[in-house]
Amino acid sequence: NERCDARVLRLMKRLLVLSGVLIAAGAAPSGAVDIVNRDRVAHDVVINRSDGSSEEITVKARGKLADVCKACVVVVGESTTEATGDVTVTIEGGKVSINTR
């Protein structure tokens, strides 16, 4: 009986720790980069991700793209910025800048 009780207690502790980890993971921010275009014209944006992949996307005038990457270099024309985590890359006057959220 004591062995069974000890097993149940260990299992309950593990479940409690696991549920805490899952709750913390769900409550954590996504930590992804957003892009906001404040200009009145659309812009072609090149996203160079940290894994080596690259993608060209168009951000509409006054548009927003959410969760573009976790870590990347954002290129608009000849303007570039390195973005990591929970930040917003803003396009204004055809140039990129970073704003923390």
C-alpha positions as CSV (number, residue, x, y, z in Angstrom):
1,N,0.0,0.0,0.0
2,E,2.8,2.4,0.9
3,R,4.5,1.7,-2.5
4,C,1.3,2.4,-4.3
5,D,0.8,5.6,-2.4
6,A,4.4,6.7,-3.2
7,R,3.8,6.0,-6.9
8,V,0.6,8.0,-6.9
9,L,2.3,10.8,-5.1
10,R,5.2,10.9,-7.7
11,L,2.7,10.8,-10.6
12,M,0.7,13.6,-9.1
13,K,3.8,15.7,-8.7
14,R,4.8,15.1,-12.3
15,L,1.4,16.0,-13.5
16,L,1.4,19.2,-11.5
17,V,4.8,20.2,-12.9
18,L,3.8,19.4,-16.4
19,S,0.5,21.3,-16.1
20,G,2.5,24.3,-14.8
21,V,4.9,24.1,-17.8
22,L,2.0,23.9,-20.2
23,I,0.2,26.9,-18.6
24,A,3.4,29.0,-18.7
25,A,4.0,28.1,-22.3
26,G,0.5,29.1,-23.3
27,A,0.7,32.4,-21.4
28,A,4.1,33.3,-22.8
29,P,4.1,35.9,-25.7
30,S,4.8,34.6,-29.1
31,G,8.0,36.6,-29.4
32,A,7.6,37.1,-33.1
33,V,8.4,40.1,-35.3
34,D,5.5,42.1,-36.8
35,I,5.8,44.6,-39.7
36,V,3.8,47.8,-40.0
37,N,3.8,50.0,-43.1
38,R,2.9,53.6,-42.2
39,D,3.4,54.8,-45.8
40,R,0.6,55.5,-48.3
41,V,2.2,53.1,-50.8
42,A,2.8,49.4,-50.7
43,H,6.4,48.1,-50.2
44,D,8.2,44.9,-51.2
45,V,9.9,43.5,-48.2
46,V,12.6,40.9,-48.1
47,I,12.7,38.7,-45.0
48,N,16.1,37.0,-44.4
49,R,15.4,34.5,-41.6
50,S,18.0,33.2,-39.2
51,D,17.7,29.7,-40.6
52,G,19.0,30.9,-43.9
53,S,15.7,31.0,-45.8
54,S,14.5,34.2,-47.6
55,E,11.2,35.4,-48.7
56,E,9.9,38.5,-50.5
57,I,6.5,39.8,-49.5
58,T,4.5,42.9,-50.2
59,V,3.1,44.9,-47.3
60,K,0.1,46.9,-48.4
61,A,-0.1,50.7,-47.8
62,R,-0.9,51.2,-44.1
63,G,-0.8,47.4,-43.8
64,K,0.4,45.1,-41.1
65,L,1.9,41.6,-41.1
66,A,1.9,39.7,-37.8
67,D,4.4,37.0,-36.7
68,V,6.7,37.3,-39.7
69,C,9.7,35.6,-38.0
70,K,11.4,35.0,-34.6
71,A,14.7,36.4,-35.8
72,C,15.4,38.0,-39.2
73,V,16.8,40.8,-41.2
74,V,14.1,43.0,-42.8
75,V,15.1,44.8,-46.1
76,V,13.1,47.5,-47.8
77,G,14.9,49.0,-50.7
78,E,18.4,49.9,-49.4
79,S,17.1,50.1,-45.8
80,T,17.7,47.1,-43.5
81,T,17.3,46.3,-39.8
82,E,17.8,43.2,-37.7
83,A,14.8,42.1,-35.7
84,T,14.5,39.6,-32.9
85,G,11.7,38.7,-30.6
86,D,8.7,40.7,-29.6
87,V,9.3,43.8,-31.8
88,T,7.5,45.7,-34.6
89,V,9.5,46.7,-37.7
90,T,8.0,50.0,-38.9
91,I,8.2,51.2,-42.5
92,E,8.0,54.9,-42.8
93,G,9.3,57.0,-45.6
94,G,10.5,53.8,-47.3
95,K,12.9,53.1,-44.4
96,V,12.7,50.5,-41.7
97,S,13.1,51.0,-37.9
98,I,12.4,48.9,-34.8
99,N,9.8,49.6,-32.1
100,T,9.6,47.4,-29.0
101,R,6.2,46.3,-27.9
